[in-house]
């Protein structure tokens, strides 16, 4: 699925997420449900523990409720969730 500004400006809390690339090799493969989001991080709940992943240095696969998987570079979703709604998205993809 193509990434649209509506998706980037949307809510990630509650979506399934998987880290597919990261500058920190320990973060690659982390998957679970997004339970919190800050300006620079996503908090992903796994079965064993909650993991904090830095957005700027990671690439994520988000699974939509209909089963569609969307790949998003973390640099595109930097910023507070409430500020992303107001910001005009520059297409980087």
RANOR-V37149 format. One record per residue. N is the residue number from 1. RES is the residue in one letter. BURIAL is 1 if it has 16 or more other C-alpha atoms within 10 Angstrom, else 0. D_CENTER is the distance of its C-alpha to the mean C-alpha in whole Angstrom. Layout:
N_RES_BURIAL_D_CENTER ; N_RES_BURIAL_D_CENTER
This chain:
1_X_0_15 ; 2_X_0_15 ; 3_X_0_12 ; 4_X_0_14 ; 5_X_0_14 ; 6_X_0_14 ; 7_X_0_11 ; 8_X_1_9 ; 9_X_1_11 ; 10_X_0_11 ; 11_X_0_10 ; 12_X_1_7 ; 13_X_1_9 ; 14_X_1_11 ; 15_X_1_9 ; 16_X_1_9 ; 17_X_1_7 ; 18_X_1_8 ; 19_X_1_8 ; 20_X_1_11 ; 21_X_1_12 ; 22_X_1_12 ; 23_X_0_15 ; 24_X_0_16 ; 25_X_0_17 ; 26_X_0_17 ; 27_X_1_13 ; 28_X_1_13 ; 29_X_0_13 ; 30_X_1_12 ; 31_X_1_11 ; 32_X_1_11 ; 33_X_1_10 ; 34_X_1_8 ; 35_X_0_11 ; 36_X_0_10 ; 37_X_1_9 ; 38_X_0_11 ; 39_X_0_11 ; 40_X_1_10 ; 41_X_1_9 ; 42_X_1_7 ; 43_X_1_9 ; 44_X_1_9 ; 45_X_1_13 ; 46_X_0_15 ; 47_X_0_18 ; 48_X_0_20 ; 49_X_0_18 ; 50_X_0_15 ; 51_X_1_13 ; 52_X_1_11 ; 53_X_1_9 ; 54_X_1_9 ; 55_X_1_7 ; 56_X_1_10 ; 57_X_0_11 ; 58_X_1_9 ; 59_X_1_8 ; 60_X_1_5 ; 61_X_1_7 ; 62_X_1_7 ; 63_X_1_10 ; 64_X_0_12 ; 65_X_0_15 ; 66_X_0_17 ; 67_X_0_16 ; 68_X_0_14 ; 69_X_1_12 ; 70_X_0_10 ; 71_X_1_9 ; 72_X_1_7 ; 73_X_1_8 ; 74_X_1_6 ; 75_X_0_10 ; 76_X_1_9 ; 77_X_1_7 ; 78_X_1_9 ; 79_X_1_11 ; 80_X_0_12 ; 81_X_1_11 ; 82_X_0_15 ; 83_X_0_15 ; 84_X_1_13 ; 85_X_0_15 ; 86_X_0_18 ; 87_X_0_17 ; 88_X_0_18 ; 89_X_0_16 ; 90_X_0_17 ; 91_X_0_16 ; 92_X_0_15 ; 93_X_0_15
